């Protein structure tokens, strides 16, 4: 089993804290970095993953909002939008 160094715990903490949405200034302070830009440079990969998840979430929210708006506008009857005749 490979020994775990203190630095490994530090990086794990920072990665998980950023991934969970902890304010970057707080993470910077806890890591002892002089500026948030240092933390952001080192842990950019975590932020890229968050951006991807946010884009997926936004897409889902917009899709749900569009479906809700469509249903509300048509009283839930999608035949109005498709041109399908009742009956």
C-alpha positions in Angstrom: 0.0 0.0 0.0 1.3 3.4 -1.0 1.9 5.8 1.9 -0.4 8.9 2.0 1.3 12.2 2.4 -0.1 15.2 4.1 -0.1 17.0 0.8 -2.4 14.3 -0.6 -5.0 15.0 2.2 -4.7 18.7 1.5 -5.4 18.3 -2.3 -8.2 15.9 -1.5 -9.8 18.4 0.9 -9.5 21.3 -1.6 -10.9 19.3 -4.5 -13.9 18.1 -2.5 -14.5 21.5 -0.9 -14.5 23.2 -4.3 -16.7 20.5 -5.9 -19.2 20.9 -3.1 -19.4 24.6 -3.8 -17.5 26.0 -0.8 -16.6 29.6 -1.5 -13.2 29.8 -3.2 -12.1 32.6 -0.9 -12.6 30.3 2.1 -10.8 27.4 0.4 -7.9 29.8 -0.4 -7.7 31.0 3.2 -7.7 27.4 4.6 -5.0 26.3 2.1 -2.9 29.4 3.0 -2.7 30.6 -0.6 -2.0 34.3 -1.0 -4.7 34.9 -3.6 -7.8 33.1 -4.8 -6.2 33.2 -8.3 -3.6 30.7 -7.1 -6.3 28.3 -5.8 -8.2 28.7 -9.0 -5.2 28.0 -11.1 -4.3 24.8 -9.2 -7.8 23.4 -9.0 -9.2 24.6 -12.4 -10.0 20.9 -13.3 -12.6 20.8 -10.5 -14.2 24.0 -11.8 -14.3 22.7 -15.4 -16.3 19.7 -14.1 -18.6 22.0 -12.3 -19.1 24.1 -15.4 -20.1 20.9 -17.3 -22.6 19.9 -14.6 -24.0 23.4 -14.5 -24.5 23.4 -18.3 -26.3 20.0 -18.1 -28.5 21.3 -15.2 -29.3 24.5 -17.0 -30.3 22.5 -20.1 -32.6 20.4 -17.9 -34.1 23.4 -16.3 -34.8 25.1 -19.6 -36.3 22.0 -21.0 -38.5 21.6 -18.0 -39.5 25.3 -18.1 -40.3 25.0 -21.8 -42.4 21.9 -21.3 -44.3 23.6 -18.4 -44.9 26.7 -20.5 -46.1 24.7 -23.4 -48.5 22.7 -21.2 -49.8 25.9 -19.6 -50.3 27.6 -22.9 -52.2 24.8 -24.4 -54.0 23.6 -21.3 -51.9 20.4 -21.5 -53.3 19.6 -25.0 -50.2 19.3 -27.2 -52.4 18.5 -30.2 -52.7 22.3 -30.6 -49.0 22.5 -31.2 -48.7 19.5 -33.5 -51.8 20.3 -35.6 -53.3 16.9 -34.7 -57.1 16.9 -34.7 -59.2 15.9 -31.8 -61.2 12.8 -32.0 
